[in-house]
Amino acid sequence: MQVYEELKVITSRPPKEYTNDVRHHLYGFLPGDFRYNVYDWCVDCKKIIKDILKKEKTPIIVGGTGLYISTLINGIYDIPKIPEKVKNESSAKLKSQGWEKFYKDILKFDSKSCKKIKNNDSQRIKRIWEVYNYTKIPLSQWQEKPNVTFLDQFNYEMILVMPKRDEIYIKCRDRFYNMINEGAIDEVTTLRDKRYNLTMPIMKAHGVPEIIEYLDGKISLDEAIDHAIKSTRNYVKRQFTWWRGLKIEPYYVFDDFPMNIDLNSIKILKKLTN
């Protein structure tokens, strides 16, 4: 979400005192009506890594979302990008048919993919439909092909910060109250006025749906804050589960990030030497 220019407060974009001192990349450079996905990010990330290494500097990839880091490390299925029109068609079809009928339809052409998901997982169900209807090849067949890789040219070391869950919950709560005080409501008001399609990723950023409900008079501000904090807590739970299930061995694991760590001595990412 930090790639979108409209969301500075909501996504806690690094302040100028950080970016003036150390060059940051892939922050706030896209309009909200652009659908940017994990493949796009990995392609851009690889290009930036190469550019930084040419300058004999060390690129540091800072993440939160496990999916993006995992994809950067392990690669991704080489599936053509699905046009917005097809995505809208799948959403409309699911809405008109209901998930049960929609699921039965995709079961006919890609039962293998269906077996891997819950039959009420609307996002993955739509993905199966979109891939087949656009490419005429089932998603399961695409997944049998070799991955597109991004870091195969590099050697890297990973630092994993896994604080206690209760500490993260407190930080999430405090962070959201700080965002409200720093102008999150005005930021979301401006975003809402642009009338982007609600299926766009930017419209699903933590806090955006809840604040829009408040702006539309559907819930109170206190309710919006409470709902957003609960949603973020649930996201934290999923991320903990994700990282513990990933088959990636970190080189360093910290309960909290030590502010005095010498990153230059760790060499997060360096080009392989033959």
Helices and strands as residue ranges (DSSP letters): H 16-19, H 38-54, H 66-74, E 76-77, H 84-97, H 99-109, H 111-114, H 122-135, H 139-142, E 147-148, E 154-156, E 159-161, H 165-181, H 184-193, G 201-204, H 208-215, H 221-245, E 252-254, G 263-265, E 269-271
